[in-house]
């Protein structure tokens, strides 16, 4: 089914209704431009791919194909199901799984996500490595799921969340935290990273993006953090009060256009 310029609900794996994505194809594609795997947020347990349709359309206007995906939420399966689904979606595209819909197998992908999706984008890019991932774009993605003292409003600050996230009542082990924390997993073969973050974000404070960029640079991998002055305390990606339909605030739209341009 095609609506709003996309081919919707293409399965990228079997066994669950959430393992699907929407393919957006640009009218004038850039043959040298890696397509984008787009990952929604929602505290790993809410929302859906449609929330990032405005971002998909922005990338399409820049000549990029976009595969905007759902993944299993925590109520369906605990960590690492959400990460595994995103990696499966990426490998599906890289293997030519969308060729029948007009997108041949590309040599590389860009991976982009917002909030929890930014966290999953970083982990997906790290799983693929620089040979298959041209770059990662994280919009306010948490750099780790451990509690931070500078995240008082964050859902990831409570024991109830950690029990749901990891799927057990015992305190998570250091190894479990490490496996779920992009900033702990970076290596020299990581793709380059761009983080976009509101200076005013209290839900996922900029310290998360700062930590990620520092970790990437410590491994001699290109990384950049672009700040903007958001109009609200939580994310501030969207025009205030404008959630349906969502409209990106101009600074974020401009940063996304600037970010996607250098990656051929």
QUITA-V785069 format. One record per pair of residues at least 4 apart in sequence whose ideal C-beta (glycine too) atoms are under 8 Angstrom apart, sorted by the first residue. I is the first residue (numbers start at 1). J is the second residue. Records with the same first field share a line. If there is no record, write none. Layout:
# QUITA-V785069
I->J / J
This chain:
# QUITA-V785069
1->7 / 8 / 9
2->6 / 7 / 8
3->8
4->53
5->24 / 57 / 60
6->22 / 23 / 24 / 53 / 56 / 68
7->22 / 23 / 25 / 101
8->22
9->20 / 21 / 22
10->20 / 21 / 22 / 23 / 67 / 98 / 101
11->19 / 20
12->19 / 20 / 21 / 67 / 69 / 88 / 89 / 92 / 93 / 97
13->19 / 85 / 88 / 89 / 92
14->19
15->19
16->72 / 76
18->70 / 71 / 72 / 73 / 76 / 85
19->70 / 71 / 72 / 85 / 88 / 89
20->69 / 70
21->49 / 67 / 68 / 69 / 70 / 89
22->49 / 50 / 53 / 56 / 67 / 68 / 69
23->65 / 66 / 67 / 68 / 98 / 101 / 102 / 103
24->56 / 57 / 59 / 60 / 65 / 66 / 67 / 68
25->29 / 60 / 65 / 101 / 102 / 103
26->30 / 60 / 61 / 62 / 63 / 64 / 65
28->63
29->33 / 63 / 64 / 65
30->62 / 63 / 64 / 264
32->264
33->62 / 63 / 64 / 263 / 264
34->64 / 106 / 107 / 108 / 109 / 110 / 134 / 263
35->64 / 65 / 66 / 67 / 93 / 103 / 106 / 109 / 110
36->56 / 59 / 64 / 65 / 66 / 67 / 109 / 110 / 111 / 112 / 260
37->66 / 67 / 69 / 86 / 89 / 90 / 93 / 109 / 110 / 111 / 112 / 121 / 124
38->49 / 52 / 55 / 56 / 59 / 66 / 67 / 68 / 69 / 112 / 113 / 117
39->52 / 69 / 71 / 86 / 111 / 112 / 113 / 114 / 117 / 118 / 120 / 121 / 124
40->47 / 48 / 49 / 51 / 52 / 68 / 69 / 70 / 113 / 114 / 116 / 117
41->47 / 51 / 113 / 114 / 115 / 116 / 117 / 118
42->46 / 47 / 48 / 51 / 73 / 115 / 116 / 117
43->115 / 116 / 155 / 156 / 161
44->73 / 74 / 79 / 82 / 116 / 119 / 165
45->73 / 74 / 75 / 164
46->73
47->51
48->70
49->53 / 68 / 69 / 70
51->246
52->56 / 68 / 114 / 117
53->57 / 68 / 246
54->58 / 245 / 246 / 247 / 248
55->59 / 112 / 114 / 248 / 256
56->60 / 66 / 68
57->61
58->62 / 248 / 253 / 256 / 257
59->64 / 66 / 112 / 256 / 260
60->64 / 65 / 66
62->257 / 260 / 261
64->110 / 260
65->103
67->89 / 93 / 98 / 103
69->85 / 86 / 89
70->85
71->81 / 82 / 85 / 86 / 89 / 120
72->76 / 77 / 81 / 82 / 85
73->82
74->78 / 79 / 82 / 164 / 165
75->164
76->81
77->81 / 82 / 167
78->164 / 165 / 166 / 167 / 168
79->83 / 165 / 166 / 167 / 180
80->84 / 179 / 180
81->85
82->86 / 116 / 120
83->87 / 120 / 123 / 124 / 127 / 180
84->88
85->89
86->90 / 111 / 120 / 121 / 123 / 124
87->91 / 123 / 124 / 127 / 128
88->92
89->93
90->94 / 109 / 111 / 124 / 127 / 128 / 132 / 133
91->95 / 128
92->97 / 98
93->97 / 98 / 103 / 105 / 106 / 109
94->105 / 106 / 108 / 109 / 128 / 132
95->105
96->104 / 105
98->102 / 103
99->103 / 104 / 105
107->132
108->131 / 132 / 133 / 134
109->128 / 132 / 133 / 134
110->133 / 134 / 135 / 136 / 137 / 260 / 263
111->121 / 124 / 125 / 128 / 133 / 135 / 136 / 137 / 191
112->121 / 136 / 137 / 138 / 139
113->117 / 118 / 119 / 120 / 121 / 122 / 124 / 137 / 138 / 139 / 141
114->118 / 139 / 140 / 141 / 235 / 237
115->119 / 139 / 140 / 141 / 142 / 203 / 204 / 235
116->120 / 141 / 142
117->121 / 139 / 141
118->122 / 138 / 139 / 140 / 141 / 142 / 195
119->123 / 138 / 141 / 142 / 143 / 145 / 182
120->124 / 141
121->125 / 136 / 137 / 138 / 141
122->126 / 136 / 138 / 141 / 143 / 182 / 193 / 212
123->127 / 180 / 182 / 185
124->128 / 133 / 136
125->133 / 135 / 136 / 190 / 191 / 193
126->182 / 185 / 186 / 187 / 190 / 191
128->132 / 133 / 191
129->133 / 189 / 190 / 191
130->189 / 190 / 191 / 192 / 221
131->189
133->191
134->191 / 192 / 263
135->191 / 192 / 193 / 194 / 263
136->191 / 192 / 193 / 194
137->193 / 194 / 195 / 196 / 256 / 259 / 260
138->193 / 194 / 195 / 196 / 209 / 212
139->195 / 196 / 197 / 235 / 237 / 252
140->196 / 197 / 198 / 201 / 203 / 204 / 208 / 209 / 235 / 237
141->182 / 195 / 204 / 208 / 209 / 212
142->154 / 156 / 204 / 208
143->181 / 182 / 183 / 208 / 209 / 211 / 212 / 215
144->148 / 177 / 180 / 181 / 182 / 183 / 184 / 208 / 211
145->156 / 162 / 165 / 177 / 180 / 181
146->156 / 177 / 181
147->151 / 156 / 157 / 158
148->154 / 156 / 157 / 205 / 207 / 208
150->205 / 207
151->156 / 157 / 202 / 203 / 204 / 205 / 208
152->157 / 202
153->157 / 202 / 203 / 233 / 234
154->203 / 204
155->161
156->161 / 162 / 165
157->161
158->162
159->163
160->164
161->165
162->166 / 171 / 172
163->167 / 168 / 169
165->180
166->172 / 176 / 180
172->176 / 177
173->177
174->178
175->179
176->180
177->181 / 184
178->184 / 185
179->185
181->185
182->186 / 212 / 215
183->211 / 212 / 214 / 215
184->215
186->190 / 215 / 216 / 218 / 219 / 221
187->219
188->219 / 220 / 221
190->216 / 219 / 221
191->221
192->216 / 221 / 222 / 223
193->212 / 213 / 216 / 221 / 222 / 223 / 224
194->223 / 224 / 225 / 226 / 259
195->209 / 212 / 213 / 223 / 224 / 225 / 226
196->209 / 225 / 226 / 228 / 252 / 255 / 256 / 259
197->201 / 204 / 206 / 208 / 209 / 225 / 226 / 227 / 228
198->206 / 227 / 228 / 229 / 230 / 235 / 236 / 237
199->206 / 227 / 228 / 229 / 230
200->229 / 230 / 232 / 233 / 236
201->205 / 206 / 230 / 233 / 234 / 235 / 236
202->233 / 234
203->233 / 234 / 235
204->208 / 235
206->210 / 225 / 227
207->211
208->212
209->213 / 225
210->214 / 225
211->215
212->216 / 223
213->217 / 223 / 224 / 225
214->218
215->219
216->221 / 222 / 223
217->221 / 223
226->255 / 258 / 259
228->236 / 249 / 251 / 252 / 255
229->251
230->235 / 236 / 237 / 249
231->236 / 240 / 249
232->236 / 240
236->249 / 252
237->248 / 249 / 252
238->242 / 243 / 246 / 247 / 248 / 249
239->246 / 247 / 248 / 249
242->246 / 247
248->252 / 253 / 256
249->253
250->254
251->255
252->256
253->257
254->258
255->259
256->260
257->261
